[in-house]
Amino acid sequence: STLTVAEQPRLGGARLVVLSRDTESWCTSQSGAMLVREVRQTKRAVLAIGLAGTRLYSRMELSIGRNPVAFTGDSVLAQEPGDVVFTTPQDLGAQAGATLRLYEKANTVYGILIDPKPAYVAGLATVMDSRSGYLGLAVEDELYGFWGFGGSPQIMSEVGRQLFVNLANRLVAASAEQEASEPEPAAPPAREEPAPEPEPEAPPPEPGANAPG
């Protein structure tokens, strides 16, 4: 479903927030700050695209928001073919270093340079360029996905559409796991009723009160 984020974003029951290419300037606004707070509090999965992704994740101080470089291209090189993003729900049959042509036309793609790459970042694919190592597809902390290309879905190749859906599916599954792993709020302790106060004992009879006359 589509969620329009207004001045005060509330994500409701959405498992995945997708930021498209036309929101890059919005990511630096006050509304963008509200979204960052909402995402952090709810730990909602995000798929951010192109320049919008670099700006949002930079604001969130994530590794995949650092050192973006703009390239022109239509393809990436698979780096982690064993990751579910290449197999579920569509098996792309990708091999390590295989070229995946994601667009029918060249467009701007933002590559992220992370060296050394921490274990909490999945570097899924790098940009096709002589300067190697720039990630065009990545996931950080399992919940935050980056799709570096800014091209519209209308010019995606079939492989590009399948990979995009796979990436969204990966993030939604991670969001569901995150929600399931969160402990349920503890029930408030049962209120103990105060013990009844003992009945006062009757005073002993006075001497001679019941003696026969």
Disulfide bonds with the S-S distance in Angstrom:
none
